[in-house]
Amino acid sequence: METKDKNTMVRLTLEQRAKALLVAQEGDSSISDVMRRALDFYLAFPQTFLRQMENVAAEAELPMPTVIVRLMQTYAAAHGAVLKNFGKSNIWSRAFRYTPEGKLIGGDELGEILEKEYDEIAKELRRKLEQTKRTGKPARITEEEIPMIAELM
């Protein structure tokens, strides 16, 4: 793997350059620094996640970066609301998982773990709600389940 920096020319639109310059000035950095951070950010996404976001963007008829920003804002707002109203939120902590050796889990592996966990929570909630509907008796929700249910909404 080559470790020397190489100059790579990238053509930006006038709008991209103006935005990058504004971000650079606000952060007291150069456009090159902004572009490197933007590239690092984009390259951190697993390809499966980017494909999912492309599908969501197509459905929403919006650019993919807009979709990702809005979903992150929604995620942050949900965390704040759950924390404020229930005193506990696992939304952020779910995103940071480590192997027994202390390595941060990411990419498709993290996606699969999270999907499985949320699927189990949703299935249990559905089971309880269907039981309530069938029997007419209230569902028993544990203290621990309350913030988890809120996370699904």
C-alpha positions in Angstrom: 0.0 0.0 0.0 1.3 3.4 -1.0 1.8 5.8 1.9 3.0 8.9 0.0 0.4 11.6 -0.6 -0.5 12.0 -4.2 -2.1 15.0 -5.8 -5.5 14.1 -7.3 -7.4 16.6 -9.2 -11.1 16.7 -8.5 -13.5 19.0 -10.4 -16.1 20.6 -8.1 -19.1 22.5 -9.2 -19.3 26.1 -8.2 -21.9 25.3 -5.6 -19.8 22.5 -4.1 -16.7 24.8 -4.0 -18.7 27.5 -2.3 -20.1 25.1 0.3 -16.7 23.6 0.9 -15.1 27.0 1.2 -17.8 28.1 3.7 -17.2 24.9 5.8 -13.5 25.4 5.6 -13.7 29.0 6.8 -16.1 28.1 9.7 -13.8 25.3 10.8 -10.6 27.3 10.3 -9.3 24.7 7.8 -8.6 24.4 4.1 -10.8 23.2 1.3 -8.5 20.2 1.0 -9.0 19.3 4.6 -12.8 19.6 4.1 -12.7 17.4 1.0 -10.5 14.7 2.8 -13.0 14.6 5.7 -15.9 14.4 3.3 -14.2 11.5 1.5 -13.4 9.7 4.8 -17.0 10.2 5.9 -18.4 8.7 2.6 -15.9 5.9 2.5 -16.9 4.8 6.1 -20.3 3.7 4.9 -20.6 0.0 4.1 -21.7 -0.5 0.5 -24.9 -2.4 1.6 -25.9 0.7 3.6 -25.3 3.0 0.7 -27.5 0.8 -1.5 -30.2 0.9 1.1 -29.9 4.7 1.2 -30.0 4.9 -2.6 -33.3 2.9 -2.5 -34.7 5.2 0.2 -33.6 8.3 -1.8 -35.2 7.0 -4.9 -38.5 6.3 -3.0 -38.3 9.8 -1.4 -37.2 11.4 -4.7 -34.4 13.2 -2.8 -30.6 13.2 -3.1 -29.0 10.5 -1.0 -27.0 13.0 1.2 -30.3 14.7 2.1 -31.8 11.3 3.1 -28.8 10.4 5.3 -28.8 13.8 7.0 -32.6 13.6 7.7 -32.3 10.1 9.1 -29.5 11.1 11.4 -31.4 14.1 12.6 -34.4 11.8 13.2 -32.2 9.3 15.1 -30.8 12.1 17.3 -34.2 13.5 18.0 -35.6 10.1 18.9 -32.7 9.5 21.3 -33.4 12.9 23.0 -37.1 12.3 23.3 -36.7 8.8 24.6 -34.1 9.9 27.1 -36.2 12.9 28.2 -39.4 10.9 28.6 -38.1 7.5 29.9 -34.8 8.4 31.5 -33.0 5.9 29.4 -32.2 5.4 25.7 -30.2 2.7 24.1 -30.3 4.4 20.7 -26.7 5.6 20.7 -25.2 2.8 22.7 -26.6 0.2 20.2 -24.4 1.8 17.5 -21.2 1.2 19.4 -20.5 -2.5 19.8 -17.1 -4.2 20.5 -15.7 -7.6 20.0 -14.4 -9.4 23.1 -10.9 -8.2 21.9 -12.1 -4.6 22.1 -12.4 -4.0 18.4 -15.3 -1.7 17.3 -17.9 -3.6 15.2 -19.1 -1.9 12.1 -20.2 -2.3 8.6 -22.4 -5.2 7.6 -21.7 -7.1 10.8 -23.2 -4.2 12.9 -26.1 -3.8 10.5 -27.0 -7.5 10.9 -26.7 -7.3 14.7 -28.9 -4.2 14.9 -31.5 -5.6 12.5 -31.7 -8.8 14.5 -32.1 -7.0 17.8 -34.8 -4.6 16.5 -36.6 -7.5 14.8 -36.7 -9.4 18.2 -38.0 -6.3 20.0 -40.7 -5.7 17.3 -41.7 -9.4 17.3 -42.1 -9.4 21.1 -44.1 -6.2 21.0 -46.3 -7.5 18.2 -46.9 -10.8 20.1 -48.0 -8.9 23.2 -50.3 -6.6 21.3 -51.9 -9.5 19.4 -52.3 -11.3 22.7 -54.0 -8.2 24.1 -56.3 -8.0 21.1 -57.2 -11.7 21.3 -57.7 -11.9 25.1 -58.9 -8.4 25.9 -56.4 -8.4 28.8 -53.8 -5.6 29.0 -50.3 -6.4 27.8 -47.6 -6.6 30.5 -44.8 -4.3 29.5 -41.6 -4.4 31.7 -39.8 -1.3 32.7 -36.9 -2.3 30.4 -39.3 -2.7 27.4 -40.7 0.8 27.6 -37.8 2.7 26.1 -37.2 -0.1 23.6 -40.8 0.2 22.4 -40.3 4.0 22.1 -37.2 3.4 20.0 -39.3 1.5 17.5 -41.8 4.3 16.9 
